[in-house]
Amino acid sequence: MNALLQPLEARFEAMTPAWLPAVLRVEQSAYPHPWSELNFADSLQAGYQAQLLTAGLPPQAELLGYFVAMKGVDEVHLLNIAVAPAHQRQGWARVMLDALALWARGQDAQWLWLEVRVSNLRAKAVYQSHGFQQVGTRRHYYPATASMPGGEDAIVMSLAL
Ligand SMILES: CC(C)(COP(=O)(O)OP(=O)(O)OC[C@H]1O[C@@H](n2cnc3c(N)ncnc32)[C@H](O)[C@@H]1OP(=O)(O)O)[C@@H](O)C(=O)NCCC(=O)NCCS
């Protein structure tokens, strides 16, 4: 049987600094505008909820994806979610969004919130199929880059828990 077709035994574990090189490899391959190592390090330092989805056992554990979320007063704000390109379209984002919602409920949050680039139609479709609704836009939320000199607007989405 093709190894790629075998089911993966996946599990969650906390993101730690030791994982950052692997996280950055996925981040840079998944996003046109990736977070920097400092963005992740600051998130860990701040104590944000940062979870990895891995398959296999250490030291061969493979990173399937991860999310980073920040707890607010009665809401949880999803700051980053990514799935390694080789593992996309297999339902792993859905698995991570379910885990995030479960954790957020345990924090007494009423809502999940997120921003997504207007150009990120794939992520928007994933969130919509998960029940998120568009509740607004933020003009020029994403700063200008060489490829997007005018910056980019964000769509704000939320999910009632
Ligand atoms: C967005 C992302 C996290 C989705 O991860 P994924 O594991 O491929 O998503 P899933 O397989 O769990 O898909 C969940 C749903 O979205 C749909 N979907 C997934 N990819 C899609 C695509 N390219 N186009 C349309 N729908 C898509 C799936 O059909 C599924 O819906 P269904 O179960 O009703 O069929 C992944 O594409 C990614 O890492 N992108 C780069 C980083 C990024 O943009 N993150 C979001 C920032 S706001």
The ligand as an SDF file (V2000), in Angstrom:
LIG
                    3D

 48 50  0  0  0  0  0  0  0  0999 V2000
   -6.8940   27.3460    5.0960 C   0  0  0  0  0  0  0  0  0  0  0  0
   -6.2560   26.0020    5.4930 C   0  0  0  0  0  0  0  0  0  0  0  0
   -5.8390   26.0710    6.9590 C   0  0  0  0  0  0  0  0  0  0  0  0
   -7.3110   24.8870    5.2880 C   0  0  0  0  0  0  0  0  0  0  0  0
   -6.7300   23.6700    5.7220 O   0  0  0  0  0  0  0  0  0  0  0  0
   -7.2460   22.2620    5.1690 P   0  0  0  0  0  0  0  0  0  0  0  0
   -6.7400   21.2290    6.1150 O   0  0  0  0  0  0  0  0  0  0  0  0
   -6.8690   22.1450    3.7460 O   0  0  0  0  0  0  0  0  0  0  0  0
   -8.8370   22.4150    5.2620 O   0  0  0  0  0  0  0  0  0  0  0  0
   -9.8540   21.1960    5.4330 P   0  0  0  0  0  0  0  0  0  0  0  0
   -9.3640   20.0530    4.6080 O   0  0  0  0  0  0  0  0  0  0  0  0
  -10.1060   20.9380    6.8830 O   0  0  0  0  0  0  0  0  0  0  0  0
  -11.1390   21.8180    4.7690 O   0  0  0  0  0  0  0  0  0  0  0  0
  -12.2780   22.1250    5.5130 C   0  0  0  0  0  0  0  0  0  0  0  0
  -13.3640   22.5260    4.5580 C   0  0  0  0  0  0  0  0  0  0  0  0
  -12.9540   23.5220    3.6220 O   0  0  0  0  0  0  0  0  0  0  0  0
  -13.0740   23.0500    2.2780 C   0  0  0  0  0  0  0  0  0  0  0  0
  -11.8960   23.4130    1.5420 N   0  0  0  0  0  0  0  0  0  0  0  0
  -10.6270   23.0710    1.8420 C   0  0  0  0  0  0  0  0  0  0  0  0
   -9.7920   23.5550    0.8980 N   0  0  0  0  0  0  0  0  0  0  0  0
  -10.5740   24.2190   -0.0020 C   0  0  0  0  0  0  0  0  0  0  0  0
  -10.3200   24.9050   -1.2000 C   0  0  0  0  0  0  0  0  0  0  0  0
   -9.0900   24.9830   -1.7190 N   0  0  0  0  0  0  0  0  0  0  0  0
  -11.3600   25.4830   -1.8750 N   0  0  0  0  0  0  0  0  0  0  0  0
  -12.6120   25.3720   -1.3990 C   0  0  0  0  0  0  0  0  0  0  0  0
  -12.9180   24.7150   -0.2550 N   0  0  0  0  0  0  0  0  0  0  0  0
  -11.9180   24.1440    0.4160 C   0  0  0  0  0  0  0  0  0  0  0  0
  -13.1630   21.5700    2.3720 C   0  0  0  0  0  0  0  0  0  0  0  0
  -13.9490   21.0960    1.3130 O   0  0  0  0  0  0  0  0  0  0  0  0
  -13.8180   21.3790    3.7120 C   0  0  0  0  0  0  0  0  0  0  0  0
  -15.1870   21.5410    3.6090 O   0  0  0  0  0  0  0  0  0  0  0  0
  -16.1330   20.2650    3.6250 P   0  0  0  0  0  0  0  0  0  0  0  0
  -15.6770   19.3930    4.7540 O   0  0  0  0  0  0  0  0  0  0  0  0
  -17.4880   20.8590    3.8080 O   0  0  0  0  0  0  0  0  0  0  0  0
  -15.9030   19.6380    2.2860 O   0  0  0  0  0  0  0  0  0  0  0  0
   -5.0550   25.6560    4.5780 C   0  0  0  0  0  0  0  0  0  0  0  0
   -5.4490   25.8130    3.2410 O   0  0  0  0  0  0  0  0  0  0  0  0
   -3.8470   26.5360    4.8510 C   0  0  0  0  0  0  0  0  0  0  0  0
   -3.0100   26.2080    5.6910 O   0  0  0  0  0  0  0  0  0  0  0  0
   -3.7440   27.6510    4.0990 N   0  0  0  0  0  0  0  0  0  0  0  0
   -2.6000   28.5590    4.2460 C   0  0  0  0  0  0  0  0  0  0  0  0
   -2.6600   29.2990    5.5620 C   0  0  0  0  0  0  0  0  0  0  0  0
   -3.9210   30.1230    5.6910 C   0  0  0  0  0  0  0  0  0  0  0  0
   -4.3700   30.7740    4.7640 O   0  0  0  0  0  0  0  0  0  0  0  0
   -4.4950   30.1060    6.9160 N   0  0  0  0  0  0  0  0  0  0  0  0
   -5.6920   30.8750    7.2300 C   0  0  0  0  0  0  0  0  0  0  0  0
   -5.3340   32.2710    7.5640 C   0  0  0  0  0  0  0  0  0  0  0  0
   -6.7600   33.2610    7.9960 S   0  0  0  0  0  0  0  0  0  0  0  0
  1  2  1  0
  2  3  1  0
  2  4  1  0
  2 36  1  0
  4  5  1  0
  5  6  1  0
  6  7  2  0
  6  8  1  0
  6  9  1  0
  9 10  1  0
 10 11  2  0
 10 12  1  0
 10 13  1  0
 13 14  1  0
 14 15  1  0
 15 16  1  0
 15 30  1  0
 16 17  1  0
 17 18  1  0
 17 28  1  0
 18 19  1  0
 18 27  1  0
 19 20  2  0
 20 21  1  0
 21 22  1  0
 21 27  2  0
 22 23  1  0
 22 24  2  0
 24 25  1  0
 25 26  2  0
 26 27  1  0
 28 29  1  0
 28 30  1  0
 30 31  1  0
 31 32  1  0
 32 33  2  0
 32 34  1  0
 32 35  1  0
 36 37  1  0
 36 38  1  0
 38 39  2  0
 38 40  1  0
 40 41  1  0
 41 42  1  0
 42 43  1  0
 43 44  2  0
 43 45  1  0
 45 46  1  0
 46 47  1  0
 47 48  1  0
M  END
$$$$
